[in-house]
Amino acid sequence: MDGRGVGTGSGGVVARVVGGERFGIRNGRSGRRYVLSRIDHRIEVGDLDGAVVVITAGEAAGTEAIVWVGRGEEAPCGRVAAGRAVHAHWLAETDEARAAVIADLAGVGAVGRRGGSVRSALAA
């Protein structure tokens, strides 16, 4: 694939879009699609404020499972453990819109939002 194709992904799996591996699409439980940006740098306080953050686990692109989803203000600072990736969705502009995205994505294989902490989601 040349990085321009869009896969639908089954079960909410991230699909590649324009931009190669940096951007992806994740399907919510409702069938809505969310554009996510992978965060490659060390996360500082305030970096993800206003975003919905999705932490995934999985080595191969397209096989990442959600282990935590929540508000950017609740996201951990520092570096993410090996085998984990942090993605941000910036298009939900209000608290209500962010809450709806979190609820929609939490229904797709998420464990951290309802049954664990951010720290346990980041542990290798």
NUPA-484704 format. One record per residue (C-alpha): residue number from 1; residue in three letters; x, y, z. Coordinates in steps of 0.1 Angstrom, whole numbers, padded with zeros to 4 digits, m for minus. Layout:
   num   residu       u       v       w
   NUM      ala       X       Y       Z
...
This chain:
   num   residu       u       v       w
     1      met    0000    0000    0000
     2      asp    0013    0035   m0008
     3      gly   m0001    0052    0023
     4      arg   m0030    0068    0005
     5      gly   m0055    0040    0008
     6      val   m0082    0039    0035
     7      gly   m0090    0006    0051
     8      thr   m0123    0003    0069
     9      gly   m0108   m0019    0096
    10      ser   m0130   m0045    0113
    11      gly   m0138   m0043    0150
    12      gly   m0125   m0007    0152
    13      val   m0091   m0014    0140
    14      val   m0070    0016    0130
    15      ala   m0067    0020    0092
    16      arg   m0040    0039    0073
    17      val   m0050    0071    0056
    18      val   m0030    0099    0038
    19      gly    0000    0106    0059
    20      gly    0011    0070    0062
    21      glu    0015    0057    0097
    22      arg    0010    0090    0116
    23      phe   m0028    0093    0110
    24      gly   m0054    0066    0112
    25      ile   m0091    0060    0114
    26      arg   m0108    0040    0142
    27      asn   m0144    0030    0140
    28      gly   m0166    0035    0171
    29      arg   m0192    0011    0184
    30      ser   m0218    0032    0166
    31      gly   m0200    0029    0132
    32      arg   m0188    0065    0133
    33      arg   m0152    0069    0121
    34      tyr   m0127    0090    0140
    35      val   m0094    0104    0126
    36      leu   m0066    0099    0151
    37      ser   m0031    0114    0151
    38      arg   m0003    0092    0166
    39      ile    0017    0111    0192
    40      asp    0054    0103    0188
    41      his    0070    0127    0212
    42      arg    0073    0128    0250
    43      ile    0039    0140    0264
    44      glu    0041    0171    0286
    45      val    0014    0185    0309
    46      gly   m0011    0203    0287
    47      asp    0000    0188    0254
    48      leu   m0033    0169    0249
    49      asp   m0058    0192    0266
    50      gly   m0089    0194    0246
    51      ala   m0083    0161    0228
    52      val   m0097    0126    0232
    53      val   m0068    0103    0238
    54      val   m0067    0066    0228
    55      ile   m0039    0044    0242
    56      thr   m0035    0012    0222
    57      ala   m0015   m0020    0225
    58      gly   m0002   m0041    0197
    59      glu    0030   m0045    0176
    60      ala    0017   m0046    0141
    61      ala   m0001   m0017    0124
    62      gly   m0038   m0025    0121
    63      thr   m0039   m0048    0151
    64      glu   m0039   m0023    0179
    65      ala   m0064   m0029    0206
    66      ile   m0077    0000    0228
    67      val   m0065   m0003    0263
    68      trp   m0075    0032    0275
    69      val   m0096    0060    0262
    70      gly   m0103    0093    0279
    71      arg   m0099    0131    0280
    72      gly   m0065    0145    0271
    73      glu   m0064    0163    0305
    74      glu   m0064    0128    0322
    75      ala   m0037    0114    0299
    76      pro   m0004    0104    0314
    77      cys    0027    0126    0309
    78      gly    0061    0112    0300
    79      arg    0070    0083    0277
    80      val    0047    0054    0268
    81      ala    0058    0019    0275
    82      ala    0070   m0004    0246
    83      gly    0041   m0020    0228
    84      arg    0018    0009    0236
    85      ala    0009    0039    0214
    86      val   m0009    0072    0221
    87      his   m0033    0087    0196
    88      ala   m0053    0119    0198
    89      his   m0086    0129    0183
    90      trp   m0088    0167    0180
    91      leu   m0121    0172    0161
    92      ala   m0145    0170    0191
    93      glu   m0147    0206    0201
    94      thr   m0169    0206    0232
    95      asp   m0169    0186    0264
    96      glu   m0202    0170    0253
    97      ala   m0187    0160    0219
    98      arg   m0156    0146    0236
    99      ala   m0177    0126    0261
   100      ala   m0197    0111    0231
   101      val   m0165    0101    0213
   102      ile   m0151    0085    0245
   103      ala   m0183    0065    0250
   104      asp   m0183    0054    0214
   105      leu   m0147    0043    0214
   106      ala   m0149    0027    0248
   107      gly   m0173    0002    0235
   108      val   m0147   m0012    0211
   109      gly   m0124   m0034    0231
   110      ala   m0115   m0008    0257
   111      val   m0105   m0019    0292
   112      gly   m0089    0011    0307
   113      arg   m0118    0035    0309
   114      arg   m0140    0012    0328
   115      gly   m0117   m0013    0345
   116      gly   m0082    0001    0351
   117      ser   m0060    0031    0355
   118      val   m0039    0050    0330
   119      arg   m0008    0035    0346
   120      ser   m0020   m0001    0342
   121      ala   m0029    0008    0305
   122      leu    0006    0019    0299
   123      ala    0024   m0010    0317
   124      ala    0041   m0034    0293
